[in-house]
Amino acid sequence: MGSSPVLAAALAGVPIGIQRQGVWAGRRQLFIRFAGAAETATMYTAEVLGREVMRGVSRSPVHSICISGRDALGNAAFLEVALRELALTTPVMLDTDGQRPEAIAALHPYLQLVQVSLETPVAGTALERAMETIRAAARVGCAHAVAIAGTDEASDADYLQIVEKAHAASSGVSIVIHPGPATERGVMDRRWSVLVEHAMGHHPDVRVAFRLSGPATMR
């Protein structure tokens, strides 16, 4: 019999910080952050990641664990092994761009929340795959949400398209709209009240909120 392959993944670290966006914004979380192209990466085996996570949650109180970073679900097999071995009692949130909906089937037993984070505007194919991730989470009974990270170029129609698509994917989805950077630096004007009014005409659970910023926050 051959031995099982050692699974490893490139992580930017396992820090603790404040979630900056979405339905759990403001929560103190331990982040399992997959490294992006420009980030310094360290290779973790599932066993090493497990030790780091357990050390982190035992030393300091956190609300939850957040799996985030670039293409986290590209490492679904690694995550499945790590989460199965951890058998966590701390809630686990997956923050994803939604482009790998097929990974939800294997990971959902270990997740309390699947959050699809999208930046407006979203191309049609990418939006459809993101909504398939929402449908996949709904099918297995996992709480699910969409966080819309606004840009200064986004129109109201861009936001409303995502809301409409999310409602079609699941009537139980929670939606958070975050205005673009220019609004975040100023005052939230009447546009956002009107936008949420229109959005709630398509889906009842929609809210607007500023993203948190500063050195304590992470995504």
Residue frames as a rotation matrix with the C-alpha (Angstrom) as fourth column:
MET 1
0.572 0.820 0.000 0.00
0.820 -0.572 0.000 0.00
0.000 0.000 -1.000 0.00
GLY 2
-0.326 -0.682 0.654 1.32
0.637 -0.670 -0.381 3.44
0.698 0.292 0.653 -0.89
SER 3
-0.497 0.105 -0.861 1.31
0.745 -0.458 -0.485 6.28
-0.446 -0.883 0.150 1.59
SER 4
0.616 0.775 0.143 -1.06
0.767 -0.548 -0.335 9.22
-0.181 0.316 -0.931 1.15
PRO 5
-0.094 -0.670 0.736 0.51
0.703 -0.568 -0.427 12.28
0.705 0.478 0.525 -0.48
VAL 6
-0.362 -0.099 -0.927 1.43
0.809 -0.527 -0.260 15.15
-0.463 -0.844 0.272 1.80
LEU 7
0.379 0.583 0.719 -0.84
0.827 -0.561 0.019 18.08
0.415 0.588 -0.695 0.98
ALA 8
-0.367 -0.515 -0.775 0.59
0.746 -0.660 0.086 21.58
-0.556 -0.546 0.627 1.27
ALA 9
0.531 0.551 0.643 -0.44
0.801 -0.574 -0.170 25.09
0.276 0.606 -0.746 0.29
ALA 10
-0.595 -0.747 0.296 1.16
0.658 -0.664 -0.354 28.53
0.461 -0.016 0.887 0.06
LEU 11
0.512 0.781 -0.357 -0.23
0.838 -0.363 0.406 30.80
0.187 -0.508 -0.841 2.80
ALA 12
0.051 -0.412 0.910 0.40
0.067 -0.907 -0.415 34.44
0.996 0.082 -0.018 3.60
GLY 13
-0.872 -0.405 0.276 0.05
-0.262 -0.091 -0.961 33.52
0.414 -0.910 -0.027 7.26
VAL 14
-0.115 0.817 -0.566 -2.46
0.702 0.470 0.536 32.73
0.703 -0.335 -0.627 10.00
PRO 15
-0.910 -0.314 0.269 -2.95
0.088 -0.783 -0.616 36.17
0.404 -0.537 0.740 11.60
ILE 16
-0.169 0.865 -0.473 -5.70
0.963 0.042 -0.268 37.49
-0.212 -0.500 -0.840 13.85
GLY 17
-0.992 -0.119 0.041 -7.53
0.125 -0.962 0.242 40.63
0.011 0.245 0.969 12.80
ILE 18
-0.319 0.918 -0.236 -10.89
-0.095 -0.279 -0.956 42.32
-0.943 -0.282 0.176 12.30
GLN 19
-0.334 0.307 0.891 -13.07
0.890 0.413 0.192 41.33
-0.309 0.857 -0.412 9.34
ARG 20
-0.843 -0.160 -0.514 -13.47
0.079 -0.981 0.176 44.43
-0.533 0.107 0.840 7.20
GLN 21
-0.612 0.617 -0.496 -16.47
-0.787 -0.409 0.462 43.58
0.083 0.673 0.735 5.04
GLY 22
-0.543 0.479 -0.690 -19.58
-0.080 0.789 0.610 41.48
0.836 0.386 -0.390 4.64
VAL 23
0.429 0.903 -0.031 -22.04
-0.103 0.083 0.991 40.04
0.898 -0.422 0.128 7.14
TRP 24
0.676 -0.256 -0.691 -19.40
0.730 0.365 0.578 39.38
0.104 -0.895 0.434 9.81
ALA 25
0.025 -0.645 0.764 -17.66
0.285 -0.728 -0.624 42.75
0.958 0.234 0.165 9.45
GLY 26
0.194 -0.044 0.980 -16.25
-0.760 -0.638 0.122 43.91
0.620 -0.769 -0.157 12.77
ARG 27
0.987 0.152 0.060 -15.80
-0.158 0.789 0.594 40.36
0.043 -0.596 0.802 14.07
ARG 28
0.117 -0.975 0.189 -12.42
-0.944 -0.051 0.325 39.36
-0.307 -0.217 -0.927 15.48
GLN 29
0.960 0.271 -0.071 -11.23
-0.274 0.856 -0.439 36.45
-0.058 0.441 0.896 13.40
LEU 30
-0.068 -0.941 0.332 -8.28
-0.197 0.339 0.920 34.17
-0.978 -0.003 -0.208 12.86
PHE 31
0.629 0.278 -0.726 -7.50
-0.706 -0.186 -0.683 34.29
-0.325 0.942 0.080 9.14
ILE 32
0.061 -0.575 0.816 -6.23
0.421 0.756 0.501 31.39
-0.905 0.313 0.288 7.06
ARG 33
0.592 0.150 -0.792 -4.93
-0.422 -0.780 -0.463 33.57
-0.687 0.608 -0.398 4.23
PHE 34
0.471 -0.402 0.785 -3.85
0.752 0.649 -0.119 32.04
-0.462 0.646 0.607 0.95
ALA 35
-0.223 -0.731 -0.645 -1.04
0.260 -0.683 0.683 34.01
-0.940 -0.015 0.342 -0.64
GLY 36
0.895 0.424 -0.137 -1.47
0.036 -0.375 -0.926 36.23
-0.444 0.824 -0.351 -3.66
ALA 37
0.707 -0.617 0.345 1.10
0.600 0.266 -0.755 36.66
0.374 0.740 0.558 -6.40
ALA 38
0.201 -0.649 0.734 2.78
-0.101 -0.759 -0.643 39.67
0.974 0.055 -0.218 -4.76
GLU 39
0.713 0.144 0.686 2.68
-0.672 -0.138 0.728 38.33
0.199 -0.980 -0.001 -1.18
THR 40
-0.496 -0.867 0.058 5.39
-0.808 0.435 -0.398 36.52
0.319 -0.244 -0.916 0.72
ALA 41
0.565 0.761 -0.320 4.26
-0.642 0.649 0.409 32.92
0.518 -0.025 0.855 1.02
THR 42
-0.524 -0.622 0.582 5.10
-0.832 0.520 -0.193 30.09
-0.183 -0.586 -0.790 3.40
MET 43
-0.263 0.409 -0.874 4.29
-0.416 0.769 0.485 26.48
0.870 0.492 -0.032 2.58
TYR 44
-0.354 0.274 0.894 2.07
-0.894 0.181 -0.410 24.84
-0.274 -0.945 0.181 5.18
THR 45
-0.839 0.262 -0.477 1.12
0.083 0.928 0.364 21.20
0.538 0.266 -0.800 5.40
ALA 46
0.186 0.980 0.075 -2.34
-0.105 -0.056 0.993 20.44
0.977 -0.192 0.093 6.75
GLU 47
0.361 -0.113 -0.926 -0.72
0.835 0.480 0.267 19.25
0.414 -0.870 0.268 9.98
VAL 48
-0.702 -0.685 -0.197 1.29
0.707 -0.637 -0.307 22.44
0.084 -0.355 0.931 10.44
LEU 49
-0.581 0.577 0.574 -1.73
-0.192 -0.782 0.593 24.60
0.791 0.234 0.565 9.66
GLY 50
0.403 0.775 -0.487 -3.72
0.300 0.391 0.870 22.68
0.864 -0.497 -0.075 12.24
ARG 51
-0.041 -0.504 -0.863 -1.13
0.994 0.065 -0.085 23.37
0.099 -0.861 0.498 14.92
GLU 52
-0.912 -0.330 0.244 -1.03
0.331 -0.943 -0.037 27.09
0.242 0.047 0.969 14.04
VAL 53
-0.221 0.917 0.333 -4.82
-0.184 -0.374 0.909 27.42
0.958 0.139 0.252 14.13
MET 54
0.512 0.430 -0.744 -5.15
0.575 0.472 0.668 25.62
0.638 -0.770 -0.005 17.45
ARG 55
-0.426 -0.726 -0.539 -2.35
0.904 -0.326 -0.276 27.72
0.025 -0.605 0.796 18.93
GLY 56
-0.853 0.091 0.514 -4.06
0.064 -0.959 0.275 30.90
0.518 0.268 0.813 17.76
VAL 57
0.074 0.985 0.158 -7.56
-0.193 -0.141 0.971 30.11
0.978 -0.102 0.180 19.05
SER 58
0.414 0.047 -0.909 -6.23
0.764 0.524 0.376 28.84
0.494 -0.850 0.181 22.39
ARG 59
-0.544 -0.754 -0.368 -4.16
0.837 -0.457 -0.302 31.96
0.060 -0.472 0.879 23.09
SER 60
-0.928 0.192 -0.320 -6.67
-0.159 -0.979 -0.129 34.67
-0.338 -0.068 0.939 22.21
PRO 61
-0.192 0.936 0.296 -10.48
0.376 0.349 -0.859 34.80
-0.907 -0.053 -0.419 21.87
VAL 62
-0.951 0.007 -0.309 -11.89
-0.284 -0.415 0.864 35.02
-0.122 0.910 0.397 18.35
HIS 63
-0.028 1.000 -0.009 -15.44
-0.779 -0.027 -0.626 34.98
-0.626 -0.011 0.780 17.04
SER 64
0.880 0.370 0.298 -14.59
-0.053 0.700 -0.712 32.79
-0.472 0.611 0.636 14.06
ILE 65
-0.290 -0.921 0.258 -12.02
0.224 0.197 0.954 31.58
-0.930 0.335 0.150 11.56
CYS 66
0.675 0.484 -0.557 -11.97
-0.367 -0.434 -0.823 33.09
-0.640 0.760 -0.115 8.08
ILE 67
-0.065 -0.625 0.778 -10.56
0.667 0.553 0.500 31.26
-0.743 0.551 0.380 5.05
SER 68
0.842 0.339 -0.420 -9.60
0.012 -0.790 -0.613 33.97
-0.540 0.511 -0.669 2.59
GLY 69
-0.160 -0.945 -0.286 -6.97
-0.298 -0.230 0.926 35.19
-0.941 0.233 -0.245 0.16
ARG 70
-0.207 -0.002 -0.978 -6.27
-0.963 -0.178 0.204 34.47
-0.175 0.984 0.035 -3.49
ASP 71
0.069 0.309 -0.949 -8.07
-0.697 0.695 0.176 31.43
0.713 0.649 0.263 -4.91
ALA 72
-0.362 -0.185 0.913 -8.53
-0.893 0.351 -0.283 29.69
-0.268 -0.918 -0.292 -1.55
LEU 73
0.517 0.677 0.525 -10.77
-0.496 0.736 -0.461 27.05
-0.698 -0.022 0.716 -3.12
GLY 74
0.512 -0.488 -0.707 -8.00
-0.667 0.292 -0.685 26.14
0.541 0.823 -0.176 -5.55
ASN 75
-0.677 -0.736 -0.011 -6.67
-0.505 0.474 -0.721 24.33
0.536 -0.482 -0.693 -2.47
ALA 76
0.263 0.930 0.256 -9.92
-0.861 0.107 0.496 22.55
0.434 -0.351 0.830 -1.58
ALA 77
0.539 -0.093 -0.837 -8.30
0.146 0.989 -0.016 19.14
0.830 -0.114 0.547 -1.01
PHE 78
-0.594 -0.802 -0.067 -5.77
0.308 -0.149 -0.940 20.70
0.743 -0.579 0.336 1.38
LEU 79
-0.566 0.442 0.696 -8.54
-0.726 -0.668 -0.166 22.55
0.391 -0.599 0.699 3.24
GLU 80
0.493 0.807 -0.326 -10.72
-0.550 0.579 0.602 19.47
0.675 -0.117 0.729 3.50
VAL 81
0.164 -0.525 -0.835 -7.93
0.518 0.767 -0.380 17.50
0.840 -0.370 0.398 5.17
ALA 82
-0.800 -0.551 0.239 -6.95
0.128 -0.545 -0.829 20.37
0.587 -0.632 0.506 7.48
LEU 83
-0.348 0.744 0.571 -10.52
-0.843 -0.515 0.158 21.16
0.411 -0.426 0.806 8.60
ARG 84
0.549 0.537 -0.640 -11.39
-0.242 0.836 0.493 17.49
0.800 -0.115 0.589 9.10
GLU 85
-0.114 -0.690 -0.715 -8.37
0.627 0.509 -0.590 16.97
0.771 -0.515 0.375 11.34
LEU 86
-0.820 -0.219 0.529 -9.02
-0.163 -0.796 -0.582 20.18
0.548 -0.564 0.618 13.30
ALA 87
-0.216 0.846 -0.488 -12.64
0.784 0.448 0.429 19.27
0.582 -0.290 -0.760 14.19
LEU 88
-0.913 -0.280 0.298 -13.16
0.118 -0.878 -0.464 22.90
0.392 -0.388 0.834 15.24
THR 89
-0.132 0.876 -0.464 -15.84
0.972 0.021 -0.235 24.17
-0.196 -0.481 -0.854 17.57
THR 90
-0.406 -0.080 -0.910 -15.06
0.048 -0.997 0.066 27.75
-0.913 -0.017 0.409 16.46
PRO 91
0.679 0.719 0.148 -17.26
0.209 0.004 -0.978 28.83
-0.704 0.695 -0.147 13.51
VAL 92
-0.502 -0.828 0.251 -15.54
0.443 0.003 0.897 28.81
-0.743 0.561 0.365 10.12
MET 93
0.612 0.613 -0.500 -16.30
-0.090 -0.574 -0.814 31.32
-0.786 0.543 -0.296 7.37
LEU 94
-0.217 -0.612 0.761 -15.21
0.845 0.272 0.460 30.94
-0.488 0.743 0.458 3.77
ASP 95
0.420 0.248 -0.873 -14.68
-0.158 -0.927 -0.340 34.26
-0.894 0.281 -0.350 1.96
THR 96
-0.359 -0.482 0.799 -14.39
0.584 0.551 0.596 33.51
-0.728 0.681 0.084 -1.77
ASP 97
-0.694 0.115 -0.710 -14.79
-0.542 -0.734 0.410 35.07
-0.474 0.669 0.572 -5.19
GLY 98
0.187 0.917 0.353 -17.15
-0.467 0.399 -0.789 32.22
-0.864 -0.018 0.502 -5.97
GLN 99
0.158 -0.154 -0.975 -15.32
-0.987 -0.024 -0.156 30.91
0.001 0.988 -0.155 -9.03
ARG 100
-0.761 -0.394 -0.515 -15.01
-0.400 0.910 -0.104 27.30
0.510 0.127 -0.851 -7.78
PRO 101
0.041 0.888 0.458 -18.56
-0.979 -0.056 0.196 26.28
0.199 -0.457 0.867 -6.81
GLU 102
0.440 0.131 -0.888 -17.71
-0.242 0.970 0.023 22.58
0.865 0.204 0.458 -7.12
ALA 103
-0.604 -0.778 -0.172 -15.56
-0.001 0.217 -0.976 22.83
0.797 -0.589 -0.132 -3.94
ILE 104
-0.318 0.527 0.788 -18.53
-0.895 -0.441 -0.066 23.58
0.313 -0.727 0.612 -1.68
ALA 105
0.585 0.631 -0.509 -19.79
-0.469 0.776 0.422 19.97
0.661 -0.008 0.750 -1.73
ALA 106
0.156 -0.619 -0.770 -16.65
0.507 0.719 -0.475 18.65
0.848 -0.317 0.426 -0.01
LEU 107
-0.759 -0.635 0.143 -16.07
0.254 -0.492 -0.833 21.56
0.600 -0.596 0.535 2.38
HIS 108
-0.116 0.779 0.616 -19.57
-0.392 -0.606 0.692 22.43
0.913 -0.162 0.376 3.60
PRO 109
0.533 0.372 -0.760 -19.56
0.502 0.584 0.638 20.06
0.681 -0.721 0.124 6.63
TYR 110
-0.168 -0.731 -0.661 -16.83
0.985 -0.106 -0.133 22.25
0.027 -0.674 0.738 8.15
LEU 111
-0.866 -0.170 0.470 -18.29
0.275 -0.947 0.164 25.68
0.417 0.271 0.867 7.27
GLN 112
-0.329 0.777 -0.536 -20.83
0.728 -0.153 -0.669 27.86
-0.602 -0.610 -0.515 9.04
LEU 113
0.559 0.488 -0.670 -20.85
-0.022 -0.799 -0.600 30.63
-0.829 0.350 -0.437 6.41
VAL 114
-0.218 -0.546 0.809 -20.01
0.928 0.141 0.345 30.88
-0.302 0.826 0.476 2.72
GLN 115
0.459 0.304 -0.835 -19.52
0.121 -0.952 -0.280 34.51
-0.880 0.027 -0.474 1.70
VAL 116
0.141 -0.351 0.926 -19.04
0.989 0.084 -0.119 35.40
-0.036 0.933 0.359 -1.96
SER 117
0.193 -0.183 -0.964 -17.23
0.252 -0.940 0.229 38.74
-0.948 -0.287 -0.135 -2.22
LEU 118
0.203 0.005 0.979 -17.58
0.977 0.056 -0.203 40.52
-0.056 0.998 0.006 -5.55
GLU 119
-0.500 -0.371 -0.782 -16.18
0.273 -0.925 0.264 43.78
-0.822 -0.082 0.564 -6.88
THR 120
0.576 0.790 0.208 -18.47
0.509 -0.148 -0.848 45.77
-0.640 0.595 -0.487 -9.17
PRO 121
0.392 0.857 -0.334 -18.93
-0.913 0.317 -0.259 45.58
-0.116 0.406 0.907 -12.06
VAL 122
-0.235 -0.404 0.884 -18.75
-0.332 0.888 0.317 41.80
-0.913 -0.219 -0.343 -12.53
ALA 123
-0.675 -0.066 -0.734 -18.40
-0.735 0.141 0.663 40.10
0.060 0.988 -0.143 -15.91
GLY 124
0.248 0.951 -0.186 -21.29
-0.928 0.288 0.236 37.83
0.278 0.114 0.954 -16.87
THR 125
0.284 -0.182 -0.941 -19.46
-0.075 0.975 -0.211 34.50
0.956 0.131 0.263 -16.71
ALA 126
-0.778 -0.622 -0.093 -17.80
0.084 0.045 -0.995 35.34
0.623 -0.782 0.017 -13.38
LEU 127
-0.532 0.661 0.529 -21.15
-0.846 -0.442 -0.298 36.45
0.037 -0.606 0.795 -11.94
GLU 128
0.449 0.733 -0.511 -22.87
-0.700 0.644 0.309 33.24
0.556 0.219 0.802 -13.01
ARG 129
-0.081 -0.542 -0.836 -20.17
0.238 0.804 -0.544 31.10
0.968 -0.243 0.064 -11.39
ALA 130
-0.906 -0.221 0.361 -20.39
-0.249 -0.414 -0.876 33.18
0.343 -0.883 0.320 -8.22
MET 131
-0.118 0.950 0.288 -24.14
-0.990 -0.136 0.046 32.61
0.083 -0.280 0.956 -8.11
GLU 132
0.382 0.166 -0.909 -23.60
-0.258 0.964 0.068 28.88
0.887 0.208 0.411 -8.61
THR 133
-0.703 -0.646 -0.298 -21.51
0.176 0.248 -0.953 28.99
0.689 -0.722 -0.061 -5.41
ILE 134
-0.671 0.557 0.490 -24.46
-0.741 -0.473 -0.477 30.60
-0.034 -0.682 0.730 -3.63
ARG 135
0.358 0.833 -0.422 -26.78
-0.827 0.493 0.272 27.90
0.434 0.251 0.865 -5.00
ALA 136
-0.052 -0.460 -0.886 -24.33
0.042 0.886 -0.462 25.20
0.998 -0.061 -0.027 -3.90
ALA 137
-0.945 -0.290 0.153 -24.23
-0.112 -0.154 -0.982 26.58
0.309 -0.944 0.113 -0.34
ALA 138
-0.293 0.919 0.264 -28.03
-0.956 -0.272 -0.112 26.83
-0.031 -0.285 0.958 -0.24
ARG 139
0.278 0.417 -0.865 -28.44
-0.556 0.804 0.209 23.23
0.783 0.423 0.456 -1.43
VAL 140
-0.239 -0.460 -0.855 -26.36
0.389 0.761 -0.519 21.86
0.890 -0.457 -0.003 1.44
GLY 141
0.670 0.681 -0.296 -27.98
0.542 -0.176 0.822 24.11
0.507 -0.711 -0.487 4.06
CYS 142
-0.261 -0.821 -0.508 -24.94
0.960 -0.276 -0.048 26.30
-0.101 -0.500 0.860 4.78
ALA 143
0.562 0.413 -0.717 -25.52
0.412 -0.891 -0.190 29.98
-0.718 -0.189 -0.670 5.60
HIS 144
-0.202 -0.583 0.787 -24.56
0.975 -0.040 0.220 32.11
-0.097 0.811 0.576 2.61
ALA 145
0.509 0.265 -0.819 -24.01
0.322 -0.941 -0.105 35.77
-0.799 -0.210 -0.564 1.81
VAL 146
0.289 -0.434 0.854 -22.87
0.888 -0.212 -0.408 38.15
0.357 0.876 0.324 -0.90
ALA 147
0.271 -0.299 -0.915 -20.60
0.451 -0.800 0.395 41.09
-0.851 -0.520 -0.082 -0.09
ILE 148
0.636 0.004 0.772 -20.55
0.741 -0.285 -0.608 43.64
0.218 0.958 -0.184 -2.91
ALA 149
-0.063 -0.755 -0.652 -17.32
0.678 -0.512 0.527 45.65
-0.732 -0.410 0.544 -2.80
GLY 150
0.836 0.543 0.075 -18.23
0.434 -0.573 -0.695 48.83
-0.335 0.614 -0.715 -4.61
THR 151
-0.392 -0.889 0.236 -16.01
0.891 -0.303 0.339 50.83
-0.230 0.344 0.910 -6.91
ASP 152
-0.417 0.199 -0.887 -16.25
0.030 -0.972 -0.232 54.49
-0.908 -0.123 0.399 -7.79
GLU 153
-0.868 0.045 -0.494 -17.11
-0.494 -0.182 0.850 53.54
-0.051 0.982 0.180 -11.38
ALA 154
-0.838 0.544 0.041 -20.00
0.545 0.838 0.008 51.22
-0.030 0.029 -0.999 -10.47
SER 155
-0.648 0.718 0.253 -23.51
-0.476 -0.642 0.601 52.28
0.594 0.270 0.758 -11.44
ASP 156
-0.276 0.664 0.695 -26.69
-0.849 0.170 -0.500 51.52
-0.450 -0.728 0.517 -9.53
ALA 157
0.637 0.534 -0.556 -27.53
-0.753 0.587 -0.298 49.05
0.167 0.608 0.776 -12.27
ASP 158
-0.208 -0.797 -0.568 -24.29
-0.443 0.594 -0.671 47.16
0.872 0.112 -0.477 -11.54
TYR 159
-0.845 -0.065 0.531 -25.27
-0.531 0.208 -0.821 46.74
-0.057 -0.976 -0.210 -7.89
LEU 160
0.036 0.977 0.212 -28.88
-0.857 0.139 -0.496 45.83
-0.514 -0.164 0.842 -8.68
GLN 161
0.303 0.020 -0.953 -27.84
-0.738 0.637 -0.222 43.20
0.603 0.770 0.208 -11.20
ILE 162
-0.719 -0.625 -0.305 -25.90
-0.257 0.646 -0.718 41.36
0.646 -0.438 -0.625 -8.49
VAL 163
-0.682 0.536 0.497 -28.82
-0.592 -0.006 -0.806 41.66
-0.429 -0.844 0.321 -6.05
GLU 164
0.324 0.857 -0.401 -31.26
-0.935 0.226 -0.271 40.27
-0.142 0.463 0.875 -8.63
LYS 165
0.080 -0.381 -0.921 -28.96
-0.520 0.772 -0.365 37.38
0.850 0.508 -0.136 -9.52
ALA 166
-0.886 -0.443 0.133 -28.31
-0.321 0.381 -0.867 36.58
0.333 -0.811 -0.480 -5.85
HIS 167
-0.311 0.857 0.410 -32.02
-0.786 0.011 -0.618 36.48
-0.535 -0.515 0.670 -5.06
ALA 168
0.480 0.467 -0.742 -32.61
-0.834 0.507 -0.220 34.17
0.273 0.724 0.633 -8.03
ALA 169
-0.336 -0.705 -0.624 -29.86
-0.367 0.708 -0.603 31.90
0.867 0.026 -0.497 -6.71
SER 170
-0.523 0.161 -0.837 -31.25
0.728 0.595 -0.341 31.78
0.443 -0.788 -0.428 -3.15
SER 171
0.342 0.733 0.588 -34.06
0.147 -0.660 0.737 33.55
0.928 -0.165 -0.333 -1.34
GLY 172
0.890 0.014 -0.455 -32.11
0.451 0.113 0.885 33.04
0.064 -0.993 0.095 1.89
VAL 173
-0.038 -0.977 0.210 -28.96
0.884 -0.131 -0.449 34.93
0.466 0.169 0.868 0.91
SER 174
0.607 0.075 -0.791 -27.80
0.527 -0.784 0.329 37.94
-0.595 -0.617 -0.515 2.96
ILE 175
0.288 -0.449 0.846 -26.47
0.843 -0.300 -0.447 40.84
0.455 0.842 0.292 0.89
VAL 176
0.410 -0.262 -0.874 -24.20
0.512 -0.726 0.458 43.66
-0.755 -0.635 -0.163 2.02
ILE 177
0.638 -0.199 0.744 -23.44
0.627 -0.428 -0.651 46.56
0.448 0.882 -0.149 -0.30
HIS 178
0.177 -0.661 -0.730 -20.23
0.685 -0.450 0.573 48.48
-0.707 -0.601 0.373 0.39
PRO 179
0.966 0.182 -0.182 -19.89
0.018 -0.755 -0.656 51.84
-0.257 0.630 -0.733 -1.39
GLY 180
0.563 -0.781 0.270 -16.78
0.596 0.157 -0.787 52.69
0.572 0.604 0.555 -3.37
PRO 181
-0.217 -0.797 -0.564 -13.69
0.973 -0.126 -0.195 54.39
0.084 -0.591 0.803 -1.91
ALA 182
-0.724 -0.070 0.686 -14.77
0.186 -0.978 0.097 57.96
0.664 0.198 0.721 -2.77
THR 183
0.323 0.910 0.259 -17.98
-0.209 -0.198 0.958 57.57
0.923 -0.363 0.126 -0.76
GLU 184
0.543 -0.156 -0.825 -16.15
0.733 0.568 0.375 55.86
0.410 -0.808 0.423 2.10
ARG 185
-0.561 -0.815 -0.146 -13.90
0.802 -0.492 -0.338 58.91
0.204 -0.307 0.930 2.41
GLY 186
-0.818 0.304 0.488 -16.88
-0.221 -0.950 0.222 61.27
0.531 0.074 0.844 2.52
VAL 187
-0.588 0.726 0.357 -20.53
-0.580 -0.071 -0.812 61.14
-0.564 -0.684 0.462 3.45
MET 188
-0.810 0.406 0.423 -23.09
0.543 0.791 0.281 58.49
-0.220 0.457 -0.862 2.48
ASP 189
-0.832 0.476 -0.284 -25.57
-0.515 -0.853 0.079 60.54
-0.204 0.212 0.956 0.48
ARG 190
0.018 0.981 0.193 -29.18
-0.720 0.147 -0.678 59.88
-0.693 -0.127 0.709 -0.54
ARG 191
-0.063 -0.081 -0.995 -28.09
-0.911 0.412 0.024 57.76
0.408 0.908 -0.100 -3.48
TRP 192
-0.866 -0.403 -0.297 -27.46
-0.273 0.877 -0.396 54.84
0.420 -0.262 -0.869 -1.15
SER 193
-0.611 0.741 0.278 -30.84
-0.287 0.121 -0.950 55.06
-0.738 -0.660 0.138 0.56
VAL 194
0.279 0.719 -0.637 -32.55
-0.878 -0.077 -0.472 55.01
-0.389 0.691 0.610 -2.82
LEU 195
-0.311 -0.481 -0.820 -30.33
-0.776 0.626 -0.073 52.17
0.548 0.614 -0.568 -4.03
VAL 196
-0.990 -0.038 0.136 -31.15
-0.118 0.756 -0.644 50.00
-0.078 -0.654 -0.753 -1.00
GLU 197
-0.197 0.980 -0.020 -34.85
-0.545 -0.127 -0.829 50.81
-0.815 -0.152 0.559 -1.47
HIS 198
0.301 0.270 -0.915 -34.68
-0.948 0.185 -0.257 49.55
0.100 0.945 0.312 -5.04
ALA 199
-0.635 -0.631 -0.445 -32.56
-0.561 0.773 -0.295 46.56
0.530 0.063 -0.845 -4.03
MET 200
-0.844 0.353 0.404 -35.09
-0.215 0.467 -0.858 45.55
-0.492 -0.810 -0.318 -1.38
GLY 201
0.167 0.887 -0.430 -37.71
-0.881 -0.061 -0.469 45.51
-0.443 0.457 0.772 -4.10
HIS 202
0.195 -0.197 -0.961 -35.80
-0.695 0.664 -0.277 42.49
0.692 0.722 -0.007 -5.43
HIS 203
-0.061 -0.317 -0.947 -34.61
0.449 0.838 -0.310 40.92
0.891 -0.444 0.091 -2.17
PRO 204
0.806 0.568 0.168 -35.57
0.142 -0.461 0.876 41.68
0.575 -0.682 -0.452 1.46
ASP 205
0.773 -0.547 -0.322 -32.20
0.449 0.112 0.886 41.10
-0.448 -0.830 0.332 3.16
VAL 206
0.214 -0.699 0.682 -30.02
0.749 -0.330 -0.574 43.92
0.627 0.634 0.453 1.77
ARG 207
0.781 -0.022 -0.624 -28.02
0.452 -0.671 0.588 46.43
-0.432 -0.741 -0.514 3.76
VAL 208
0.560 -0.655 0.507 -25.44
0.245 -0.454 -0.857 49.12
0.791 0.604 -0.094 2.99
ALA 209
0.903 -0.340 -0.260 -22.37
0.226 -0.139 0.964 49.69
-0.364 -0.930 -0.048 5.16
PHE 210
0.569 -0.807 -0.159 -18.90
-0.791 -0.485 -0.373 51.17
0.224 0.338 -0.914 4.96
ARG 211
0.581 -0.543 -0.606 -16.01
0.395 0.839 -0.373 48.74
0.711 -0.023 0.703 4.84
LEU 212
0.910 -0.363 -0.199 -13.74
0.087 -0.303 0.949 48.96
-0.405 -0.881 -0.244 7.84
SER 213
0.629 -0.763 0.147 -10.19
0.121 -0.091 -0.989 50.15
0.768 0.640 0.035 7.28
GLY 214
0.554 -0.522 0.648 -6.93
-0.823 -0.459 0.333 50.40
0.124 -0.719 -0.684 9.19
PRO 215
-0.371 -0.870 -0.324 -4.07
-0.791 0.479 -0.379 48.14
0.485 0.116 -0.867 10.24
ALA 216
-0.594 0.168 0.787 -6.29
-0.564 0.611 -0.556 45.98
-0.574 -0.774 -0.268 12.46
THR 217
0.435 0.900 0.024 -8.56
-0.564 0.293 -0.772 44.93
-0.701 0.322 0.636 9.59
MET 218
-0.759 -0.640 0.120 -8.11
-0.345 0.552 0.759 42.10
-0.552 0.535 -0.640 7.15
ARG 219
0.398 0.839 -0.371 -9.86
-0.878 0.232 -0.418 40.27
-0.264 0.492 0.829 4.38
